[in-house]
Every structure is written in C-alpha cells, then in structure tokens.
Amino acid sequence: MVSEPLSDLPSDLRLRFDLLTPRQREVCVLMAAGLMNKEIAERLGASINTIKSHRTEIFRKLGASSLVDLVRMVDRISAGGTETGVGSEPAAALSTPTGGSTGPLRLLVVEDEPLLRDVMVTMLTARGYAVTGLADGEGLDQALATAPVDVALLDILLGEDREDGYTLAARLRRCCRCGIIMTTALGELEERIRGLDQGADAYLMKPIDFDELEAVIHSISRRLR
C-alpha cells in the first residue's frame, strides 16, 4: 500500500478520518497510543479478529502504509482540533511528558559510541525533546536525581566491566516509571526477548531510523501517561 504524502492539508486528513466508523476511530487512537491487538480488544470488549479487521480498514481509509504514518496522521488530526473518538480526549501532543507536567519530553540516551551518542542527542534535541546523553550507567543515578526521565534509550553493549543495557533497564524499572527503548546492533531473537523480559517497551535495531524512533517514543509516552 502506498500512503498519500504527509504534507496533505489537515482538512484532507480530517475528511479521511471522517470516513472511519466511530469504533474504527477508537481503534485508530488506541493503535497510535501503542496498544497491541489483544489490549485493544480487551479495552473495547471486542474479538481480536474484529480488531484486525478494523486495523485493515483504518490503514486503507487513511492511506497509511505503516504505524509511523498512522501516528503522524493522528497527531496532525488532533492538532487541527478534530476529536478522535475516545471519550472527548484528542490524541496527545508529542511534547506532553508522561508525568503530566508541562514542557518537552525528557529523554535519556545511554550510548557508549561518542559519535552516535552526539548524533542521537543532537537529532532528538532538534525535534523538541529535552535530552541527556550518557556513555554508560555510571552517571545514571545522578541524572535521575537531577531531573525525571520520561523515556530512556539504552544501548545494550556498553563496554567491558560496565553495566549492560539489560542491567540498566532492570535498575530503571525498580526506581522510576519511564518508558524504555533498547537500541542495539544485536538482532537475534533471543536478545530481543531478553530485552523485553528485562522491562523494555520496544527494541530497535541500529542504524536507528529517527522517524521510527520518534513514533515509538510518542506511543510509549502516551501509553504511560
């Protein structure tokens, strides 16, 4: 499926959104918030097959080719003032922190490769986030004491004699309520499962696609809110 350009006028997006049934609008917003089929089915009291059918129609009617496209469209529809259909609450703005306070989302990037860490901090800062970069877990406690973290991006391999990303994820789960994204070159199924078992909300492979990363950050932050 080929999606229509995301530069479409908001009015065009609203027209496409209006093609959705009320139940499809509810499913659409829950999808954009990062919920899986089973979670959506439980939330709406529907079968998983029904949710899958709604997903297919939502992608077709909106002209979205991926979840990244869908998240962006829901954001633009919300920004244009269109109600999304879950109660009276529009989709959340990207910059809303999970803790409910005002200001940009607070991200923590733990990456031992200096160049990649600088690129991630620079790119994410340019997109409106408040970003702290660390080379390893040594400064983690100080960073958390200085400011709360909404979403942490953790590399897995952080050098010899250093805590790895799995350990840091477990530490974060014990001490704070934040989203956790593992960013790594380790793509084996066992590694992905281990990362999720340690409390990660998502597992992204390097090289990082920043559009995909931003969509994942957005979904996690809304789910935690």
C-alpha positions as CSV (number, residue, x, y, z in Angstrom):
1,M,0.0,0.0,0.0
2,V,1.3,3.4,-0.9
3,S,0.4,6.2,1.5
4,E,-0.5,9.7,0.5
5,P,2.1,12.4,1.3
6,L,2.1,13.5,4.9
7,S,2.1,17.1,3.5
8,D,-1.6,16.8,2.8
9,L,-3.7,19.6,4.2
10,P,-5.1,18.9,7.6
11,S,-8.6,19.3,6.2
12,D,-7.9,16.4,3.8
13,L,-6.8,14.3,6.8
14,R,-9.9,15.2,8.7
15,L,-12.0,14.1,5.7
16,R,-10.3,10.8,5.6
17,F,-10.7,10.4,9.4
18,D,-14.4,11.1,8.9
19,L,-14.6,8.0,6.7
20,L,-13.9,5.9,9.8
21,T,-16.7,4.4,11.8
22,P,-16.9,5.5,15.5
23,R,-15.5,2.2,16.5
24,Q,-12.7,2.4,13.9
25,R,-11.8,5.9,15.3
26,E,-11.5,4.4,18.8
27,V,-9.2,1.6,17.5
28,C,-7.2,4.1,15.5
29,V,-6.4,6.2,18.5
30,L,-5.5,3.2,20.6
31,M,-3.2,1.9,17.9
32,A,-1.5,5.3,17.7
33,A,-1.1,5.1,21.5
34,G,0.9,1.9,21.1
35,L,-1.6,-0.7,22.3
36,M,-1.5,-4.2,20.7
37,N,-4.5,-6.0,19.2
38,K,-5.1,-8.0,22.3
39,E,-5.0,-4.9,24.5
40,I,-7.3,-3.0,22.2
41,A,-9.8,-5.9,22.1
42,E,-9.9,-6.1,25.9
43,R,-10.3,-2.3,26.2
44,L,-13.2,-2.3,23.7
45,G,-14.8,-5.6,24.5
46,A,-14.3,-7.0,21.0
47,S,-12.6,-10.0,19.5
48,I,-9.0,-9.9,18.2
49,N,-10.2,-10.8,14.7
50,T,-12.6,-7.8,14.8
51,I,-9.8,-5.5,15.8
52,K,-7.6,-6.9,13.0
53,S,-10.4,-6.2,10.5
54,H,-10.7,-2.6,11.8
55,R,-6.9,-2.1,11.5
56,T,-7.0,-3.1,7.9
57,E,-9.8,-0.7,7.1
58,I,-8.1,2.1,9.1
59,F,-4.9,1.8,7.1
60,R,-6.9,1.7,3.8
61,K,-9.1,4.6,4.6
62,L,-6.4,6.9,5.9
63,G,-3.9,5.9,3.3
64,A,-1.3,5.0,5.9
65,S,1.4,2.5,4.9
66,S,2.8,1.9,8.4
67,L,2.2,2.6,12.1
68,V,4.7,5.6,11.8
69,D,2.4,7.1,9.2
70,L,-0.6,6.5,11.3
71,V,0.9,8.1,14.4
72,R,1.8,11.2,12.4
73,M,-1.7,11.4,11.0
74,V,-3.4,11.1,14.3
75,D,-1.1,13.8,15.7
76,R,-2.0,16.2,12.8
77,I,-5.7,15.5,13.1
78,S,-5.5,16.2,16.9
79,A,-3.5,19.4,16.2
80,G,-6.2,20.5,13.8
81,G,-8.8,20.3,16.6
82,T,-10.6,17.1,15.5
83,E,-12.0,14.9,18.2
84,T,-10.5,11.4,18.0
85,G,-13.4,9.5,19.3
86,V,-12.2,8.1,22.6
87,G,-14.5,9.9,25.0
88,S,-13.8,13.6,24.3
89,E,-10.0,13.3,24.6
90,P,-8.0,14.2,21.5
91,A,-4.7,12.4,20.8
92,A,-1.9,13.6,23.0
93,A,0.7,16.1,21.8
94,L,4.2,14.8,21.2
95,S,5.7,17.1,23.8
96,T,3.5,16.2,26.7
97,P,5.6,14.5,29.4
98,T,4.4,11.2,30.9
99,G,4.4,12.7,34.4
100,G,1.7,15.2,33.4
101,S,3.9,18.3,33.8
102,T,4.3,20.9,31.1
103,G,7.4,21.1,28.9
104,P,9.1,18.7,26.4
105,L,9.5,15.0,27.0
106,R,12.7,14.2,28.9
107,L,14.8,11.6,27.2
108,L,17.9,9.8,28.5
109,V,20.3,8.3,25.9
110,V,22.8,5.8,27.1
111,E,25.3,5.0,24.3
112,D,29.0,4.3,24.6
113,E,29.9,5.3,21.0
114,P,30.6,9.0,21.3
115,L,29.7,10.0,17.7
116,L,26.5,8.1,17.7
117,R,25.6,9.4,21.1
118,D,26.2,13.0,19.9
119,V,24.1,12.4,16.8
120,M,21.2,11.0,18.8
121,V,21.3,13.8,21.3
122,T,21.5,16.4,18.6
123,M,18.8,14.9,16.4
124,L,16.3,14.4,19.3
125,T,17.0,17.8,20.7
126,A,16.3,19.3,17.3
127,R,12.9,17.5,17.4
128,G,11.9,19.3,20.6
129,Y,12.9,16.8,23.3
130,A,15.0,17.6,26.4
131,V,17.8,15.1,26.0
132,T,20.6,13.9,28.4
133,G,23.4,11.7,27.0
134,L,25.5,9.2,29.0
135,A,28.3,7.0,27.9
136,D,27.4,4.2,30.4
137,G,25.4,3.6,33.6
138,E,27.9,5.4,36.0
139,G,26.0,8.7,35.8
140,L,22.6,7.2,35.8
141,D,21.7,7.8,39.4
142,Q,22.9,11.4,39.2
143,A,21.0,12.0,36.0
144,L,17.8,10.7,37.6
145,A,18.4,12.8,40.7
146,T,18.8,15.9,38.6
147,A,15.6,15.5,36.5
148,P,13.0,12.8,36.0
149,V,13.1,10.8,32.8
150,D,10.1,10.1,30.6
151,V,11.8,7.7,28.1
152,A,15.2,6.0,28.3
153,L,17.1,4.8,25.2
154,L,19.6,2.2,26.2
155,D,22.4,0.6,24.1
156,I,23.0,-3.0,25.2
157,L,26.8,-3.3,24.9
158,L,28.4,-0.5,26.9
159,G,32.0,-1.7,27.1
160,E,33.9,-4.2,29.3
161,D,33.4,-4.0,33.0
162,R,30.4,-1.8,32.5
163,E,26.7,-2.5,33.3
164,D,25.0,-3.5,30.1
165,G,21.7,-2.2,28.8
166,Y,19.8,-5.2,30.3
167,T,21.0,-4.3,33.8
168,L,20.3,-0.6,33.4
169,A,16.7,-1.5,32.2
170,A,16.2,-3.5,35.4
171,R,17.5,-0.7,37.5
172,L,15.2,1.8,35.8
173,R,12.2,-0.4,36.3
174,R,12.9,-0.6,40.1
175,C,13.4,3.1,40.7
176,C,11.2,5.0,38.2
177,R,8.2,4.9,36.0
178,C,9.6,5.6,32.5
179,G,9.5,4.1,29.0
180,I,12.5,2.0,28.0
181,I,13.7,1.5,24.4
182,M,16.6,-0.8,23.7
183,T,18.8,0.4,20.8
184,T,21.3,-2.2,19.6
185,A,23.0,-4.0,16.8
186,L,22.1,-7.3,18.4
187,G,19.3,-8.6,16.3
188,E,19.0,-12.2,17.4
189,L,15.6,-13.3,18.6
190,E,17.0,-14.4,22.0
191,E,18.4,-10.9,22.5
192,R,15.2,-9.2,21.7
193,I,13.2,-11.5,24.0
194,R,15.8,-10.9,26.8
195,G,15.5,-7.1,26.4
196,L,11.7,-7.3,26.6
197,D,11.9,-9.6,29.6
198,Q,14.1,-7.0,31.4
199,G,11.3,-4.5,31.1
200,A,11.9,-2.8,27.7
201,D,8.9,-1.4,25.9
202,A,10.5,-1.6,22.5
203,Y,13.6,-2.9,20.8
204,L,15.0,-1.0,17.8
205,M,17.9,-2.2,15.6
206,K,20.8,0.0,14.6
207,P,21.2,2.0,12.4
208,I,18.4,4.0,14.0
209,D,15.6,5.4,11.8
210,F,14.7,8.6,13.6
211,D,11.2,8.8,12.2
212,E,10.5,5.3,13.6
213,L,12.2,6.1,16.9
214,E,10.1,9.3,17.3
215,A,6.9,7.3,16.6
216,V,7.9,4.7,19.2
217,I,8.8,7.4,21.8
218,H,5.4,9.0,21.1
219,S,3.5,5.8,21.5
220,I,5.2,4.8,24.7
221,S,4.8,8.2,26.3
222,R,1.1,8.3,25.6
223,R,0.6,4.7,26.9
224,L,2.5,5.6,30.2
225,R,0.5,8.8,30.6
